[in-house]
Amino acid sequence: MEQFEAYLLAHLPSAPSFHPHYERSLHQMLTGGGKRFRPALLLGVVKAYNPLLVQSAFSAALALELLHTYSLIHDDLPAMDNADLRRGIPTLHKTFNEVTAILAGDALNTYAFEVLSHAPFCDKVIVKLVRELSSNGGLNGMVLGQAIDCHFENTPLALDQVKMLHIHKTGKLIASSLKMGAIIVGRDDIAQELYDFGIDLGLLFQIQDDILDVTHDSISAGKTTNNDEAKNSFVTLLGLENAIVEAELLAQKLTLQMESFDENLRRELSPTLTHYINRHKE
């Protein structure tokens, strides 16, 4: 991922003007760290089936990271989670102000599709990638999940409703990362299988985040923790011990599925997936 990190730094959004900090606000959360989990999934699929396309796929991976980063900026806003820390640094509305944070998020959202429109693929592939990213990150994906999450604060939901919430809020963008990799290498035959795997992976990722929220402090987590009391988190609904059991069952299911991947895909994705699948045990 070092090459991708260098690519990201070389393609930071450029917006020079007389505004005192607009351009800096666009860079802060992108350069402040992050797992780069979604880009790693996309690039892992590409490397498994066509290593020569990895460099070209950096643009699609960057689009994913841009959209994800915008979602974090907005998620941390006072009107939503009102968080002070993200990726180990102050959130944008704390560094600057709420207006700057809103506009920086808006800018990164649209810049993601600008970057994707310039990807070095044929128009047909670019359209497929745009469709995948927008449908999973937009009104019927991540944004819907966020809307449900915010509206039902302090209103307990049923377990299947909580799963639906987090499949949309977290799972769909993770699932689209894997499917976009399959689209780039022309593997439509495995695209849906990878997407379904990604939905379960995203659900596990969210359960783990809910566990980490109550078991880690803000410094070790790199973001504001103990911030989900009013939310429909898995820990709030199930309790910590049962949430850990739920995570372990899902981790076992995903491990078995991963072992059924073909040799190339397993080789490229296993290092990343094994770490994240077992994150709740840390």
VMD Tcl script that draws the C-alpha trace (Angstrom):
set ca {
  {0.00 0.00 0.00}
  {3.02 2.31 0.10}
  {2.69 2.97 -3.63}
  {-0.98 3.83 -3.22}
  {-0.16 6.18 -0.35}
  {2.36 7.97 -2.56}
  {-0.27 8.17 -5.32}
  {-2.78 9.66 -2.89}
  {-0.33 12.32 -1.72}
  {0.47 13.20 -5.35}
  {-3.21 13.55 -6.20}
  {-4.53 15.54 -3.26}
  {-7.30 17.92 -4.30}
  {-5.86 21.23 -5.45}
  {-7.90 24.38 -4.88}
  {-5.57 27.40 -4.58}
  {-7.37 30.63 -3.78}
  {-7.28 33.52 -1.32}
  {-9.34 31.45 1.15}
  {-7.18 31.12 4.29}
  {-7.66 27.38 4.87}
  {-10.04 25.79 2.34}
  {-7.36 23.79 0.52}
  {-5.74 22.73 3.80}
  {-9.11 21.49 5.06}
  {-9.40 19.20 2.03}
  {-6.08 17.58 2.88}
  {-6.24 17.24 6.66}
  {-8.23 14.01 6.97}
  {-6.70 12.47 3.85}
  {-3.13 12.93 5.09}
  {-3.92 12.36 8.76}
  {-3.74 8.59 8.46}
  {-6.44 5.98 8.03}
  {-6.56 2.25 7.47}
  {-6.93 2.49 3.64}
  {-8.99 -0.68 4.08}
  {-11.33 -0.12 1.14}
  {-8.55 0.73 -1.33}
  {-6.64 -2.34 -0.11}
  {-9.60 -4.59 -0.92}
  {-10.04 -3.15 -4.41}
  {-6.33 -3.32 -5.20}
  {-6.07 -6.84 -3.77}
  {-8.70 -8.12 -6.19}
  {-7.00 -6.36 -9.12}
  {-3.57 -7.71 -8.18}
  {-4.96 -11.24 -7.87}
  {-6.21 -11.32 -11.47}
  {-4.25 -8.71 -13.43}
  {-1.22 -7.22 -11.65}
  {-0.49 -5.03 -14.68}
  {-3.67 -3.05 -13.93}
  {-2.78 -2.19 -10.33}
  {-1.26 1.20 -11.17}
  {-4.27 2.10 -13.29}
  {-6.58 1.00 -10.47}
  {-5.06 3.55 -8.06}
  {-7.52 6.16 -9.37}
  {-10.51 3.98 -8.45}
  {-8.97 3.20 -5.08}
  {-8.44 6.92 -4.48}
  {-12.08 7.62 -5.37}
  {-13.14 5.13 -2.71}
  {-10.89 6.73 -0.11}
  {-12.14 10.20 -0.99}
  {-15.78 9.18 -0.62}
  {-15.08 7.33 2.62}
  {-13.18 10.31 4.04}
  {-16.02 12.68 3.19}
  {-18.38 10.37 5.08}
  {-16.14 10.47 8.17}
  {-15.98 14.28 8.11}
  {-19.76 14.55 7.97}
  {-20.26 11.72 10.47}
  {-18.21 13.65 13.04}
  {-20.18 16.91 12.67}
  {-21.99 18.34 15.73}
  {-25.35 17.57 14.12}
  {-24.40 13.90 13.81}
  {-21.86 12.25 16.16}
  {-20.28 15.47 17.45}
  {-16.84 13.84 17.66}
  {-13.63 15.65 18.55}
  {-11.06 13.15 17.24}
  {-10.63 11.19 14.01}
  {-7.58 9.34 12.69}
  {-5.70 10.52 15.76}
  {-6.13 14.23 15.02}
  {-8.84 16.81 15.77}
  {-11.90 16.62 13.53}
  {-12.30 19.30 10.87}
  {-15.00 21.26 12.67}
  {-12.67 21.43 15.67}
  {-9.62 22.49 13.67}
  {-11.51 25.06 11.61}
  {-15.30 25.39 11.97}
  {-18.49 23.57 11.09}
  {-19.00 25.36 7.77}
  {-15.50 24.40 6.61}
  {-16.08 20.78 7.59}
  {-19.38 20.60 5.71}
  {-17.89 22.12 2.57}
  {-14.73 19.99 2.72}
  {-16.90 16.89 2.90}
  {-19.00 18.11 -0.03}
  {-15.85 18.77 -2.04}
  {-14.30 15.35 -1.38}
  {-17.57 13.64 -2.26}
  {-17.74 15.22 -5.70}
  {-13.97 15.04 -6.25}
  {-14.23 11.26 -5.85}
  {-16.30 11.09 -9.04}
  {-14.09 13.59 -10.84}
  {-11.12 11.33 -10.11}
  {-13.06 8.26 -11.20}
  {-14.13 9.94 -14.45}
  {-10.45 10.32 -15.37}
  {-9.54 6.71 -14.59}
  {-7.50 5.11 -17.41}
  {-10.19 2.61 -18.37}
  {-12.66 2.44 -21.23}
  {-15.85 4.45 -20.82}
  {-17.93 1.31 -20.23}
  {-15.81 0.29 -17.24}
  {-15.79 3.85 -15.85}
  {-19.59 3.98 -16.01}
  {-19.82 0.66 -14.17}
  {-17.45 1.93 -11.48}
  {-19.33 5.22 -11.09}
  {-22.61 3.32 -10.81}
  {-21.17 1.00 -8.17}
  {-19.64 3.73 -6.03}
  {-22.62 6.08 -6.25}
  {-25.28 3.44 -5.56}
  {-23.46 2.06 -2.52}
  {-22.23 5.39 -1.16}
  {-25.35 7.41 -1.90}
  {-29.06 7.66 -1.23}
  {-29.77 3.89 -1.17}
  {-26.49 2.99 0.52}
  {-24.33 4.73 3.08}
  {-26.46 7.88 3.28}
  {-29.62 5.86 3.97}
  {-27.78 4.05 6.75}
  {-26.68 7.37 8.24}
  {-30.22 8.75 8.03}
  {-31.63 5.76 9.92}
  {-28.79 5.88 12.45}
  {-29.39 9.54 13.26}
  {-33.18 9.47 13.22}
  {-33.46 6.53 15.62}
  {-31.07 7.78 18.29}
  {-32.53 6.92 21.71}
  {-35.08 4.67 19.97}
  {-34.12 0.98 20.24}
  {-34.47 -1.01 17.02}
  {-34.84 -4.74 16.50}
  {-31.72 -6.75 15.63}
  {-32.68 -7.19 11.98}
  {-33.26 -3.42 11.72}
  {-29.86 -2.70 13.26}
  {-28.23 -5.07 10.79}
  {-30.04 -3.36 7.92}
  {-28.88 0.04 9.23}
  {-25.23 -0.99 9.39}
  {-25.24 -2.97 6.15}
  {-26.15 0.31 4.47}
  {-24.04 2.64 6.60}
  {-20.86 0.54 6.59}
  {-21.25 -2.69 4.65}
  {-22.20 -1.46 1.21}
  {-19.13 0.71 0.64}
  {-16.86 -2.12 1.76}
  {-18.73 -4.54 -0.50}
  {-18.45 -2.14 -3.43}
  {-14.66 -2.01 -2.94}
  {-14.39 -5.70 -3.74}
  {-16.89 -5.55 -6.59}
  {-15.15 -2.55 -8.18}
  {-11.93 -4.56 -8.21}
  {-13.73 -7.36 -10.05}
  {-15.17 -4.88 -12.56}
  {-11.71 -3.47 -13.33}
  {-10.28 -6.90 -14.16}
  {-13.40 -8.02 -16.07}
  {-14.37 -10.74 -13.62}
  {-18.13 -10.31 -13.70}
  {-18.43 -14.00 -12.83}
  {-17.24 -13.39 -9.25}
  {-18.40 -9.79 -8.76}
  {-21.63 -10.65 -6.93}
  {-19.95 -13.31 -4.78}
  {-17.34 -10.77 -3.68}
  {-20.04 -8.18 -3.05}
  {-22.01 -10.56 -0.81}
  {-18.82 -11.45 1.06}
  {-18.17 -7.72 1.49}
  {-21.62 -7.13 3.00}
  {-20.86 -9.66 5.74}
  {-17.37 -8.22 6.12}
  {-18.81 -4.73 6.53}
  {-21.28 -5.97 9.13}
  {-18.45 -7.57 11.08}
  {-16.42 -4.38 10.73}
  {-19.26 -2.41 12.33}
  {-19.75 -4.88 15.19}
  {-16.02 -4.66 15.87}
  {-16.15 -0.85 15.83}
  {-18.99 -0.98 18.34}
  {-16.92 -3.26 20.56}
  {-13.84 -1.05 20.26}
  {-15.97 1.98 21.15}
  {-16.49 0.62 24.67}
  {-13.21 -1.26 25.17}
  {-10.66 1.30 23.92}
  {-9.93 4.88 24.85}
  {-9.88 7.67 22.28}
  {-6.08 7.78 22.08}
  {-5.63 4.09 21.25}
  {-8.64 4.07 18.89}
  {-7.59 7.31 17.17}
  {-11.15 8.61 17.31}
  {-13.74 9.65 19.86}
  {-14.93 6.58 21.80}
  {-17.72 5.90 24.28}
  {-19.87 7.97 21.97}
  {-22.57 5.43 21.07}
  {-24.81 5.40 24.14}
  {-27.75 6.89 22.22}
  {-27.03 4.92 19.05}
  {-28.34 1.57 17.86}
  {-24.97 -0.13 18.18}
  {-24.59 -3.87 18.54}
  {-23.17 -3.42 22.03}
  {-26.09 -1.23 23.06}
  {-28.54 -3.82 21.74}
  {-26.82 -7.10 22.67}
  {-24.42 -6.17 25.43}
  {-20.65 -6.45 25.12}
  {-20.33 -10.21 25.64}
  {-23.05 -11.10 23.15}
  {-21.68 -8.60 20.63}
  {-18.31 -10.36 20.86}
  {-20.06 -13.72 20.29}
  {-21.88 -12.25 17.26}
  {-18.56 -10.96 15.90}
  {-16.87 -14.30 16.40}
  {-19.62 -16.23 14.58}
  {-19.44 -13.84 11.65}
  {-15.62 -14.01 11.67}
  {-15.74 -17.79 11.46}
  {-18.19 -17.63 8.56}
  {-15.99 -15.17 6.68}
  {-12.85 -17.22 7.33}
  {-14.50 -20.28 5.79}
  {-15.62 -18.25 2.79}
  {-12.14 -16.80 2.37}
  {-10.65 -20.29 2.34}
  {-12.91 -21.12 -0.62}
  {-11.43 -18.30 -2.73}
  {-9.16 -19.36 -5.56}
  {-5.44 -19.40 -4.83}
  {-4.63 -16.00 -6.35}
  {-7.43 -14.16 -4.58}
  {-6.71 -15.85 -1.26}
  {-3.02 -14.96 -1.54}
  {-3.69 -11.28 -2.18}
  {-6.56 -10.71 0.24}
  {-5.70 -13.00 3.16}
  {-3.12 -10.72 4.86}
  {-5.56 -7.80 4.97}
  {-8.66 -9.84 5.70}
  {-7.14 -12.02 8.40}
  {-6.12 -8.95 10.38}
  {-9.49 -7.23 10.11}
  {-11.60 -10.35 10.55}
  {-9.93 -10.89 13.93}
  {-9.90 -7.25 15.02}
  {-12.42 -7.83 17.83}
  {-9.90 -10.09 19.58}
  {-7.30 -7.37 20.02}
}
mol new
graphics top color blue
foreach p $ca { graphics top sphere $p radius 0.5 }
foreach p [lrange $ca 0 end-1] q [lrange $ca 1 end] { graphics top cylinder $p $q radius 0.2 }
display resetview
